[in-house]
Amino acid sequence: MNFRHLKYFVATADTGQVSRAAKLLSISQSAVTGSVRELETILGARLFVRRAQGMELTEAGREFLHSARDILEKLDAAQQLDQRNTDMRGTITLAVTYTVIGYFLPYHLGRLGQLYPGIDIQIVELNRQAIEQQLLASQIDMAVALTSNINHDEIERQTLMKSQRRLWVPASHPFCRAAKVSLQEIAQEPYVMLTVDEAAHSSMKYWNANNCSPDVKLRTSSVEAVRSLVANGQGVTILSDMVYRPWSLEGRRIETVPTSVEIPTMDVGLAVRRAGTLSAAGQTVRDYFVTAFLSPKSQF
């Protein structure tokens, strides 16, 4: 067993499809398939059930996934030891939104802690309006937020990643067999509307722009509730790939399908007061994210 086996297995489990895992890793589909088969042979256990909609983890696969993640995290930490900067010290107040702290930030907080143990990053969870107010009042140093929601002349935004929005449907839904689905077709289905981080407002922008409206049956601020409702056939929704997971809490499968119209991406990035000056610690944290996501040699 080697690093490649674990990395390809985790990517396949996270994305639910060999094609997506291959795209994520920038390798061929055959390389992913071959690696997963080798790993199954090494372990003497079947890790996936291969279905038409994608790769479904077996019970053994779900158990092994936890161990694989733990091993990869420890390997990553070991590889970064030579990059540690123990001289850099300081405190930075970093504001984050609900979606960012749940689906984007934890991994990077871990890496920052490994690379710069002398920097004390104080996390404050705020909504977009509070982030804008506190940035302008210099109550916080920087924010990691949905930059696609921020539009203030005195706040500088730096987008790090763009997450595609797709239709989520339960496994075996008729839409799974379609190459693309129109908003008009989606409007015929019961719709579960996520409300956290202005998700409902963002959604209605593209629905209204296409002269269409979803048949909203339930509104909730919980991504996990949306996931479970979709997986159990209670409705469909359109959400970003960043918050997508192929399984609900009950272990039911969720599939994604592209839409026939272009849906705006959910953009994640940094926000700072345009007239402000970051401390050395703050600039170090900012540089970390810029290097991680915008550098041509980024390995994150």
Backbone hydrogen bonds in HBPLUS format (Angstrom, degrees):
<---DONOR---> <-ACCEPTOR-->    atom                        ^
c    i                          cat <-CA-CA->   ^        H-A-AA   ^      H-
h    n   atom  resd res      DA  || num        DHA   H-A  angle D-A-AA Bond
n    s   type  num  typ     dist DA aas  dist angle  dist       angle   num
A0006-LEU N   A0002-ASN O   3.35 MM   4  6.77 162.0  2.39 154.4 158.2     1
A0007-LYS N   A0003-PHE O   2.90 MM   4  6.09 167.6  1.91 158.4 162.3     2
A0008-TYR N   A0004-ARG O   2.95 MM   4  6.00 170.8  1.96 157.2 159.2     3
A0009-PHE N   A0005-HIS O   3.00 MM   4  6.06 152.9  2.07 142.3 150.5     4
A0010-VAL N   A0006-LEU O   2.94 MM   4  6.11 168.1  1.96 154.8 157.1     5
A0011-ALA N   A0007-LYS O   3.10 MM   4  6.22 160.9  2.13 144.8 150.4     6
A0012-THR N   A0008-TYR O   3.03 MM   4  6.16 154.0  2.10 142.5 149.2     7
A0013-ALA N   A0009-PHE O   2.93 MM   4  6.18 158.1  1.98 151.0 157.4     8
A0014-ASP N   A0010-VAL O   2.87 MM   4  6.03 159.0  1.91 151.7 157.2     9
A0015-THR N   A0011-ALA O   3.05 MM   4  6.10 158.9  2.09 144.4 149.8    10
A0016-GLY N   A0012-THR O   2.78 MM   4  5.52 144.3  1.91 140.6 150.5    11
A0055-MET N   A0016-GLY O   2.76 MM  39  5.15 164.8  1.78 138.3 143.4    12
A0021-ALA N   A0017-GLN O   3.04 MM   4  6.27 161.7  2.07 149.8 155.2    13
A0022-ALA N   A0018-VAL O   2.87 MM   4  6.06 160.2  1.91 152.5 157.8    14
A0023-LYS N   A0019-SER O   3.06 MM   4  6.26 154.0  2.13 140.6 147.5    15
A0024-LEU N   A0020-ARG O   2.86 MM   4  6.08 159.8  1.90 151.7 157.3    16
A0025-LEU N   A0021-ALA O   2.95 MM   4  6.14 151.5  2.04 147.9 155.2    17
A0026-SER N   A0022-ALA O   2.83 MM   4  5.74 114.6  2.26 136.4 152.4    18
A0027-ILE N   A0022-ALA O   3.01 MM   5  5.09 161.7  2.04 142.2 147.2    19
A0026-SER N   A0023-LYS O   3.30 MM   3  4.95 145.9  2.42  91.8 101.6    20
A0032-VAL N   A0028-SER O   3.38 MM   4  6.79 152.4  2.47 143.0 149.3    21
A0033-THR N   A0029-GLN O   2.93 MM   4  6.21 172.1  1.94 159.4 161.0    22
A0034-GLY N   A0030-SER O   2.86 MM   4  5.91 164.1  1.89 145.3 150.3    23
A0035-SER N   A0031-ALA O   3.05 MM   4  6.09 155.9  2.11 139.7 146.2    24
A0036-VAL N   A0032-VAL O   2.99 MM   4  6.23 162.5  2.02 156.4 160.7    25
A0037-ARG N   A0033-THR O   3.03 MM   4  6.25 160.9  2.07 151.0 156.2    26
A0038-GLU N   A0034-GLY O   2.95 MM   4  6.16 156.7  2.01 146.5 153.1    27
A0039-LEU N   A0035-SER O   2.96 MM   4  6.19 156.5  2.01 147.8 154.1    28
A0040-GLU N   A0036-VAL O   2.96 MM   4  6.23 155.6  2.02 148.7 155.1    29
A0041-THR N   A0037-ARG O   3.01 MM   4  6.26 151.5  2.09 145.9 153.6    30
A0042-ILE N   A0038-GLU O   2.89 MM   4  6.19 157.4  1.94 150.2 156.6    31
A0043-LEU N   A0039-LEU O   2.92 MM   4  6.12 162.2  1.96 152.4 156.6    32
A0044-GLY N   A0040-GLU O   2.81 MM   4  5.69 128.9  2.07 134.2 148.0    33
A0045-ALA N   A0040-GLU O   3.22 MM   5  5.36 140.7  2.38 140.7 148.6    34
A0058-THR N   A0047-LEU O   2.97 MM  11  5.37 163.0  2.00 126.9 128.6    35
A0049-VAL N   A0056-GLU O   2.59 MM   7  5.02 155.6  1.65 148.4 157.3    36
A0056-GLU N   A0049-VAL O   2.95 MM   7  5.02 174.7  1.95 149.4 149.6    37
A0051-ARG N   A0054-GLY O   2.88 MM   3  5.24 161.3  1.91 173.9 171.0    38
A0054-GLY N   A0051-ARG O   3.11 MM   3  5.24 144.2  2.24 101.3 111.8    39
A0062-ARG N   A0058-THR O   2.91 MM   4  6.23 153.9  1.97 151.5 157.3    40
A0063-GLU N   A0059-GLU O   3.10 MM   4  6.37 156.6  2.15 147.1 153.1    41
A0064-PHE N   A0060-ALA O   2.93 MM   4  6.12 159.8  1.97 148.9 154.8    42
A0065-LEU N   A0061-GLY O   2.93 MM   4  6.01 141.0  2.09 143.0 153.1    43
A0068-ALA N   A0064-PHE O   2.87 MM   4  6.11 161.3  1.90 158.3 164.2    44
A0069-ARG N   A0065-LEU O   3.00 MM   4  6.18 163.6  2.02 152.1 155.4    45
A0070-ASP N   A0066-HIS O   3.15 MM   4  6.34 161.8  2.18 145.3 150.3    46
A0071-ILE N   A0067-SER O   2.97 MM   4  6.22 160.1  2.01 152.8 157.8    47
A0072-LEU N   A0068-ALA O   3.00 MM   4  6.20 165.6  2.02 153.2 156.9    48
A0073-GLU N   A0069-ARG O   2.94 MM   4  6.14 158.2  1.99 152.4 158.2    49
A0074-LYS N   A0070-ASP O   3.09 MM   4  6.31 156.9  2.14 146.1 151.9    50
A0075-LEU N   A0071-ILE O   2.93 MM   4  6.17 156.4  1.98 151.6 158.6    51
A0076-ASP N   A0072-LEU O   2.91 MM   4  6.05 158.8  1.95 147.1 153.0    52
A0077-ALA N   A0073-GLU O   2.99 MM   4  6.21 155.8  2.05 144.1 150.5    53
A0078-ALA N   A0074-LYS O   3.02 MM   4  6.23 156.6  2.07 145.3 151.2    54
A0079-GLN N   A0075-LEU O   2.96 MM   4  6.22 151.7  2.04 149.0 156.5    55
A0080-GLN N   A0077-ALA O   3.21 MM   3  5.33 143.1  2.36  98.4 108.8    56
A0081-LEU N   A0078-ALA O   3.36 MM   3  5.54 168.6  2.38 107.7 110.9    57
A0083-GLN N   A0080-GLN O   2.93 MM   3  5.32 154.3  1.99 112.8 121.3    58
A0084-ARG N   A0081-LEU O   3.33 MM   3  5.50 169.3  2.34 108.3 111.1    59
A0085-ASN N   A0115-LEU O   2.69 MM  30  5.87 168.1  1.70 165.9 165.6    60
A0090-GLY N   A0118-GLY O   3.35 MM  28  6.69 145.8  2.47 141.0 132.0    61
A0120-ASP N   A0090-GLY O   2.79 MM  30  6.17 166.7  1.80 162.1 163.5    62
A0092-ILE N   A0120-ASP O   2.97 MM  28  6.35 158.8  2.02 154.3 156.6    63
A0122-GLN N   A0092-ILE O   2.84 MM  30  6.08 162.1  1.87 160.4 165.8    64
A0141-ASP N   A0093-THR O   3.05 MM  48  5.37 146.8  2.16 135.6 145.9    65
A0142-MET N   A0093-THR O   3.43 MM  49  6.81 155.6  2.50 160.5 162.9    66
A0094-LEU N   A0122-GLN O   2.82 MM  28  5.94 157.8  1.87 148.8 156.5    67
A0124-VAL N   A0094-LEU O   2.98 MM  30  6.17 153.6  2.05 146.1 146.9    68
A0095-ALA N   A0142-MET O   2.93 MM  47  6.34 162.9  1.96 153.3 153.8    69
A0144-VAL N   A0095-ALA O   2.86 MM  49  6.34 154.4  1.93 165.4 171.3    70
A0096-VAL N   A0124-VAL O   2.89 MM  28  6.21 150.5  1.97 151.6 156.0    71
A0126-LEU N   A0096-VAL O   2.87 MM  30  6.02 156.5  1.92 153.9 161.9    72
A0101-ILE N   A0097-THR O   2.99 MM   4  6.21 167.5  2.00 164.1 166.7    73
A0102-GLY N   A0098-TYR O   3.14 MM   4  6.22 142.7  2.29 143.1 152.9    74
A0103-TYR N   A0099-THR O   2.96 MM   4  5.91 152.9  2.04 151.0 156.7    75
A0104-PHE N   A0100-VAL O   2.97 MM   4  4.93 144.5  2.10 135.7 138.1    76
A0105-LEU N   A0100-VAL O   2.87 MM   5  5.85 164.4  1.90 160.1 160.3    77
A0108-HIS N   A0105-LEU O   2.90 MM   3  5.35 115.8  2.32 115.1 131.1    78
A0109-LEU N   A0105-LEU O   2.94 MM   4  6.11 151.3  2.02 160.1 167.7    79
A0110-GLY N   A0106-PRO O   3.11 MM   4  6.36 154.5  2.18 148.7 154.9    80
A0111-ARG N   A0107-TYR O   3.11 MM   4  6.48 153.4  2.18 143.9 150.9    81
A0112-LEU N   A0108-HIS O   2.89 MM   4  6.03 161.7  1.93 147.1 152.1    82
A0113-GLY N   A0109-LEU O   2.95 MM   4  6.10 152.1  2.03 142.9 150.5    83
A0114-GLN N   A0110-GLY O   3.09 MM   4  6.37 142.9  2.23 140.9 150.5    84
A0114-GLN N   A0111-ARG O   3.12 MM   3  5.06 121.6  2.48  92.6 107.1    85
A0115-LEU N   A0111-ARG O   2.89 MM   4  6.13 161.8  1.92 155.4 160.0    86
A0116-TYR N   A0112-LEU O   2.78 MM   4  5.62 160.2  1.82 148.2 153.9    87
A0119-ILE N   A0116-TYR O   3.04 MM   3  5.71 171.8  2.05 124.7 127.3    88
A0131-ILE N   A0127-ASN O   2.97 MM   4  6.20 154.9  2.03 155.1 163.1    89
A0132-GLU N   A0128-ARG O   3.03 MM   4  6.31 163.8  2.05 154.8 157.8    90
A0133-GLN N   A0129-GLN O   3.05 MM   4  6.33 165.1  2.08 150.2 154.2    91
A0134-GLN N   A0130-ALA O   2.88 MM   4  6.00 166.5  1.90 152.0 155.7    92
A0135-LEU N   A0131-ILE O   2.89 MM   4  5.94 151.0  1.97 149.7 157.4    93
A0136-LEU N   A0132-GLU O   3.12 MM   4  6.25 166.4  2.13 149.3 152.7    94
A0137-ALA N   A0133-GLN O   3.02 MM   4  6.22 136.8  2.22 138.0 150.2    95
A0139-GLN N   A0134-GLN O   2.81 MM   5  4.94 152.7  1.88 153.9 156.6    96
A0138-SER N   A0135-LEU O   3.07 MM   3  5.03 159.1  2.12 103.6 109.3    97
A0143-ALA N   A0271-ALA O   2.94 MM 128  5.04 142.9  2.08 145.6 153.5    98
A0271-ALA N   A0143-ALA O   2.87 MM 128  5.04 139.8  2.04 144.1 147.6    99
A0145-ALA N   A0269-GLY O   2.99 MM 124  5.79 149.4  2.09 157.2 164.3   100
A0269-GLY N   A0145-ALA O   2.99 MM 124  5.79 161.7  2.02 165.5 171.5   101
A0149-ASN N   A0146-LEU O   2.95 MM   3  5.67 164.4  1.97 119.7 125.0   102
A0147-THR N   A0267-ASP O   2.93 MM 120  5.54 114.1  2.37 123.5 137.4   103
A0150-ILE N   A0147-THR O   3.25 MM   3  5.10 141.8  2.40  95.0 105.3   104
A0155-ILE N   A0152-HIS O   3.08 MM   3  5.45 165.9  2.10 116.8 120.5   105
A0274-ARG N   A0154-GLU O   2.85 MM 120  5.36 168.4  1.86 143.7 145.2   106
A0156-GLU N   A0272-VAL O   2.82 MM 116  5.40 154.2  1.88 166.5 169.7   107
A0272-VAL N   A0156-GLU O   3.07 MM 116  5.40 154.8  2.14 145.8 153.7   108
A0158-GLN N   A0270-LEU O   2.90 MM 112  5.10 150.0  1.99 148.2 149.6   109
A0270-LEU N   A0158-GLN O   2.92 MM 112  5.10 153.8  1.99 140.6 139.5   110
A0160-LEU N   A0268-VAL O   2.76 MM 108  5.83 159.3  1.80 141.2 148.5   111
A0161-MET N   A0268-VAL O   3.16 MM 107  5.48 159.9  2.20 152.2 155.5   112
A0268-VAL N   A0161-MET O   2.97 MM 107  5.48 165.4  1.99 159.0 163.9   113
A0163-SER N   A0266-MET O   2.87 MM 103  5.03 169.5  1.88 138.4 141.8   114
A0266-MET N   A0163-SER O   2.87 MM 103  5.03 168.5  1.89 146.2 146.7   115
A0241-ASP N   A0164-GLN O   2.77 MM  77  5.68 140.9  1.92 154.8 165.4   116
A0166-ARG N   A0239-LEU O   2.90 MM  73  5.77 160.0  1.94 158.0 152.0   117
A0239-LEU N   A0166-ARG O   3.07 MM  73  5.77 142.5  2.22 167.1 160.6   118
A0167-LEU N   A0257-VAL O   3.00 MM  90  5.10 156.7  2.05 158.6 153.8   119
A0257-VAL N   A0167-LEU O   2.84 MM  90  5.10 147.5  1.95 139.6 149.8   120
A0168-TRP N   A0237-THR O   2.65 MM  69  5.31 170.5  1.66 164.7 166.2   121
A0237-THR N   A0168-TRP O   3.34 MM  69  5.31 155.8  2.40 136.8 142.1   122
A0169-VAL N   A0255-GLU O   2.88 MM  86  5.36 163.2  1.91 151.8 155.6   123
A0255-GLU N   A0169-VAL O   2.84 MM  86  5.36 167.9  1.86 167.7 169.1   124
A0173-HIS N   A0170-PRO O   3.13 MM   3  5.69 146.3  2.25 140.1 139.0   125
A0171-ALA N   A0253-ARG O   3.33 MM  82  5.49 149.4  2.43 134.9 129.3   126
A0176-CYS N   A0173-HIS O   2.87 MM   3  5.61 157.5  1.92 124.7 131.5   127
A0177-ARG N   A0174-PRO O   3.15 MM   3  5.85 160.3  2.19 118.2 123.1   128
A0178-ALA N   A0175-PHE O   2.98 MM   3  5.20 162.8  2.01 111.1 116.5   129
A0181-VAL N   A0258-PRO O   3.06 MM  77  6.54 145.8  2.18 139.1 148.9   130
A0260-SER N   A0181-VAL O   2.84 MM  79  5.38 148.7  1.94 127.0 128.2   131
A0185-GLU N   A0182-SER O   3.15 MM   3  5.24 123.0  2.49  95.6 108.9   132
A0186-ILE N   A0182-SER O   3.03 MM   4  6.38 157.2  2.09 147.0 153.7   133
A0187-ALA N   A0183-LEU O   2.86 MM   4  5.99 145.5  1.97 143.6 152.4   134
A0188-GLN N   A0185-GLU O   3.14 MM   3  5.49 155.4  2.20 106.4 113.9   135
A0189-GLU N   A0186-ILE O   2.96 MM   3  5.45 163.9  1.99 117.3 122.5   136
A0236-VAL N   A0190-PRO O   2.91 MM  46  6.40 148.2  2.01 148.5 154.7   137
A0191-TYR N   A0215-ASP O   2.86 MM  24  5.40 153.3  1.93 146.7 141.2   138
A0217-LYS N   A0191-TYR O   2.88 MM  26  5.67 164.7  1.91 151.5 154.2   139
A0192-VAL N   A0236-VAL O   2.89 MM  44  5.94 163.7  1.91 159.8 162.9   140
A0193-MET N   A0218-LEU O   2.90 MM  25  6.21 164.4  1.93 168.9 168.2   141
A0220-THR N   A0193-MET O   3.05 MM  27  6.49 154.9  2.11 159.9 164.8   142
A0195-THR N   A0220-THR O   2.85 MM  25  5.74 149.4  1.94 138.6 142.3   143
A0199-ALA N   A0196-VAL O   3.06 MM   3  5.66 148.8  2.16 114.9 123.1   144
A0202-SER N   A0198-GLU O   2.97 MM   4  6.24 163.4  2.00 155.6 160.3   145
A0203-SER N   A0199-ALA O   2.89 MM   4  6.05 154.4  1.96 146.1 153.5   146
A0204-MET N   A0200-ALA O   2.99 MM   4  6.21 164.9  2.01 152.3 155.2   147
A0205-LYS N   A0201-HIS O   3.29 MM   4  6.51 136.6  2.49 140.6 150.8   148
A0207-TRP N   A0203-SER O   3.10 MM   4  6.37 156.3  2.16 151.1 158.3   149
A0208-ASN N   A0204-MET O   2.84 MM   4  5.73 167.3  1.86 141.8 146.1   150
A0209-ALA N   A0205-LYS O   3.02 MM   4  6.09 149.0  2.11 136.4 145.6   151
A0210-ASN N   A0207-TRP O   3.12 MM   3  5.35 141.6  2.27 101.4 112.2   152
A0212-CYS N   A0207-TRP O   3.06 MM   5  5.28 159.8  2.10 143.8 146.7   153
A0211-ASN N   A0208-ASN O   3.02 MM   3  4.93 160.3  2.06 111.2 110.8   154
A0226-VAL N   A0222-SER O   3.15 MM   4  6.47 158.4  2.20 144.6 149.8   155
A0227-ARG N   A0223-VAL O   2.88 MM   4  6.17 159.6  1.93 150.7 156.7   156
A0228-SER N   A0224-GLU O   2.96 MM   4  6.17 161.8  2.00 147.2 151.2   157
A0229-LEU N   A0225-ALA O   2.89 MM   4  6.06 163.7  1.92 152.9 157.7   158
A0230-VAL N   A0226-VAL O   2.94 MM   4  6.08 165.2  1.96 154.9 158.6   159
A0231-ALA N   A0227-ARG O   2.95 MM   4  6.07 167.9  1.96 149.4 153.4   160
A0232-ASN N   A0228-SER O   2.95 MM   4  6.01 143.3  2.08 143.5 152.5   161
A0234-GLN N   A0229-LEU O   2.81 MM   5  5.10 158.3  1.86 167.1 159.7   162
A0233-GLY N   A0230-VAL O   3.00 MM   3  5.23 162.4  2.03 114.7 116.5   163
A0244-TYR N   A0241-ASP O   3.13 MM   3  4.86 146.0  2.25  94.1 104.3   164
A0254-ILE N   A0246-PRO O   2.86 MM   8  4.96 147.9  1.96 133.4 135.5   165
A0248-SER N   A0252-ARG O   2.85 MM   4  5.24 147.6  1.95 142.4 153.2   166
A0251-GLY N   A0248-SER O   2.90 MM   3  5.14 161.0  1.94 110.8 116.5   167
A0276-GLY N   A0273-ARG O   2.97 MM   3  5.12 158.5  2.02 109.7 116.5   168
A0283-GLN N   A0279-SER O   2.85 MM   4  6.09 159.6  1.89 154.7 159.8   169
A0284-THR N   A0280-ALA O   2.98 MM   4  6.13 146.8  2.09 139.5 148.6   170
A0285-VAL N   A0281-ALA O   3.05 MM   4  6.37 156.4  2.11 149.1 154.3   171
A0286-ARG N   A0282-GLY O   2.97 MM   4  6.23 160.6  2.01 147.8 153.6   172
A0287-ASP N   A0283-GLN O   2.81 MM   4  5.97 161.3  1.85 147.5 152.8   173
A0288-TYR N   A0284-THR O   2.95 MM   4  6.18 147.1  2.06 142.4 151.3   174
A0289-PHE N   A0285-VAL O   3.28 MM   4  6.65 161.9  2.31 152.5 154.1   175
A0290-VAL N   A0286-ARG O   3.03 MM   4  6.31 164.8  2.06 155.6 160.3   176
A0291-THR N   A0287-ASP O   2.88 MM   4  5.97 165.5  1.90 151.4 155.3   177
A0292-ALA N   A0288-TYR O   2.86 MM   4  6.00 155.3  1.92 148.4 156.3   178
A0293-PHE N   A0289-PHE O   2.99 MM   4  6.12 154.8  2.06 150.7 155.2   179
A0294-LEU N   A0290-VAL O   2.76 MM   4  5.24 152.3  1.83 142.1 151.0   180
A0298-SER N   A0295-SER O   3.00 MM   3  5.17 160.7  2.04 117.5 118.1   181
